[in-house]
Amino acid sequence: MKTKDYRIAAVGSDLLTLGMKLAGISESYPAHEGEEAEARMHELLGRDDIGIIIVTSGLVKKMRDRKILNAVNNSVTPLVVQIPDYSEAGEEEADVLNKLILRAIGIDLSAKKKSGG
């Protein structure tokens, strides 16, 4: 029996999608407004080759389409994982995100933030 290969997709800020692309997730789509995110999520949720969708929780809060929100909160395949965006994360969440990014792609984003860059 042949197993199905699924892809990972990400929807979020420019920083998130850049990080995901650097980590090898080619299906990374920047979105800044709720309607933009809803359209992208509608497309991704309808695809049978997507197994995981990573989306920032800030974008989910901007979404108004109840059908999309229901799918985001209850979908099993694809599984929708909400993560805080770097800009909306508190200090503890930002530290966790920094460590994950550093481990995944070797870039310490906190060093740039602390130096003002």
C-alpha positions as a Python dict, from the first residue, in 0.01 Angstrom:
ca = {
    (1, 'M'): (0, 0, 0),
    (2, 'K'): (139, 339, -103),
    (3, 'T'): (140, 615, 158),
    (4, 'K'): (41, 968, 66),
    (5, 'D'): (296, 1247, 86),
    (6, 'Y'): (164, 1566, 242),
    (7, 'R'): (307, 1916, 223),
    (8, 'I'): (339, 2179, 494),
    (9, 'A'): (211, 2531, 427),
    (10, 'A'): (247, 2854, 625),
    (11, 'V'): (41, 3173, 624),
    (12, 'G'): (156, 3478, 816),
    (13, 'S'): (380, 3780, 831),
    (14, 'D'): (667, 3842, 594),
    (15, 'L'): (910, 3740, 869),
    (16, 'L'): (728, 3412, 936),
    (17, 'T'): (704, 3318, 571),
    (18, 'L'): (1070, 3405, 510),
    (19, 'G'): (1172, 3188, 806),
    (20, 'M'): (957, 2902, 682),
    (21, 'K'): (1107, 2925, 334),
    (22, 'L'): (1456, 2921, 484),
    (23, 'A'): (1352, 2612, 680),
    (24, 'G'): (1249, 2441, 355),
    (25, 'I'): (874, 2505, 355),
    (26, 'S'): (820, 2633, 3),
    (27, 'E'): (444, 2674, 48),
    (28, 'S'): (478, 2993, 255),
    (29, 'Y'): (235, 3275, 186),
    (30, 'P'): (251, 3624, 335),
    (31, 'A'): (-82, 3767, 451),
    (32, 'H'): (-144, 4083, 651),
    (33, 'E'): (-521, 4123, 663),
    (34, 'G'): (-806, 3890, 758),
    (35, 'E'): (-960, 3872, 410),
    (36, 'E'): (-623, 3795, 253),
    (37, 'A'): (-563, 3518, 508),
    (38, 'E'): (-915, 3379, 463),
    (39, 'A'): (-869, 3350, 87),
    (40, 'R'): (-536, 3171, 129),
    (41, 'M'): (-672, 2942, 402),
    (42, 'H'): (-975, 2857, 187),
    (43, 'E'): (-741, 2752, -93),
    (44, 'L'): (-508, 2551, 133),
    (45, 'L'): (-789, 2379, 325),
    (46, 'G'): (-935, 2262, -6),
    (47, 'R'): (-614, 2102, -129),
    (48, 'D'): (-565, 1730, -72),
    (49, 'D'): (-184, 1752, -76),
    (50, 'I'): (-158, 1976, 234),
    (51, 'G'): (-114, 1795, 566),
    (52, 'I'): (-25, 2084, 798),
    (53, 'I'): (-103, 2455, 779),
    (54, 'I'): (88, 2688, 1009),
    (55, 'V'): (-89, 3022, 1061),
    (56, 'T'): (-27, 3306, 1301),
    (57, 'S'): (-285, 3350, 1575),
    (58, 'G'): (-304, 3723, 1500),
    (59, 'L'): (-432, 3649, 1150),
    (60, 'V'): (-686, 3402, 1284),
    (61, 'K'): (-819, 3679, 1513),
    (62, 'K'): (-868, 3901, 1205),
    (63, 'M'): (-1071, 3638, 1018),
    (64, 'R'): (-1449, 3686, 1006),
    (65, 'D'): (-1562, 3398, 780),
    (66, 'R'): (-1724, 3149, 1020),
    (67, 'K'): (-1676, 2856, 782),
    (68, 'I'): (-1301, 2921, 758),
    (69, 'L'): (-1274, 2980, 1135),
    (70, 'N'): (-1455, 2652, 1203),
    (71, 'A'): (-1215, 2469, 971),
    (72, 'V'): (-914, 2640, 1131),
    (73, 'N'): (-1025, 2535, 1478),
    (74, 'N'): (-1151, 2184, 1400),
    (75, 'S'): (-973, 2051, 1091),
    (76, 'V'): (-783, 1725, 1131),
    (77, 'T'): (-654, 1693, 775),
    (78, 'P'): (-501, 1929, 713),
    (79, 'L'): (-404, 2001, 1071),
    (80, 'V'): (-402, 2377, 1136),
    (81, 'V'): (-139, 2490, 1386),
    (82, 'Q'): (-167, 2841, 1525),
    (83, 'I'): (154, 3007, 1642),
    (84, 'P'): (212, 3359, 1771),
    (85, 'D'): (366, 3594, 1520),
    (86, 'Y'): (700, 3734, 1627),
    (87, 'S'): (555, 4086, 1654),
    (88, 'E'): (259, 3975, 1869),
    (89, 'A'): (447, 3744, 2101),
    (90, 'G'): (511, 3833, 2461),
    (91, 'E'): (863, 3807, 2598),
    (92, 'E'): (832, 3438, 2687),
    (93, 'E'): (678, 3343, 2350),
    (94, 'A'): (939, 3551, 2165),
    (95, 'D'): (1216, 3369, 2351),
    (96, 'V'): (1069, 3030, 2254),
    (97, 'L'): (1029, 3143, 1892),
    (98, 'N'): (1387, 3275, 1888),
    (99, 'K'): (1521, 2943, 2014),
    (100, 'L'): (1319, 2748, 1756),
    (101, 'I'): (1435, 2975, 1473),
    (102, 'L'): (1796, 2962, 1591),
    (103, 'R'): (1784, 2582, 1609),
    (104, 'A'): (1606, 2546, 1274),
    (105, 'I'): (1795, 2794, 1057),
    (106, 'G'): (2082, 2924, 1269),
    (107, 'I'): (1969, 3288, 1284),
    (108, 'D'): (1937, 3464, 1619),
    (109, 'L'): (1663, 3722, 1566),
    (110, 'S'): (1690, 3851, 1922),
    (111, 'A'): (2044, 3978, 1857),
    (112, 'K'): (1913, 4205, 1579),
    (113, 'K'): (1623, 4325, 1793),
    (114, 'K'): (1847, 4407, 2091),
    (115, 'S'): (2100, 4594, 1875),
    (116, 'G'): (1824, 4801, 1717),
    (117, 'G'): (1849, 4643, 1371),
}
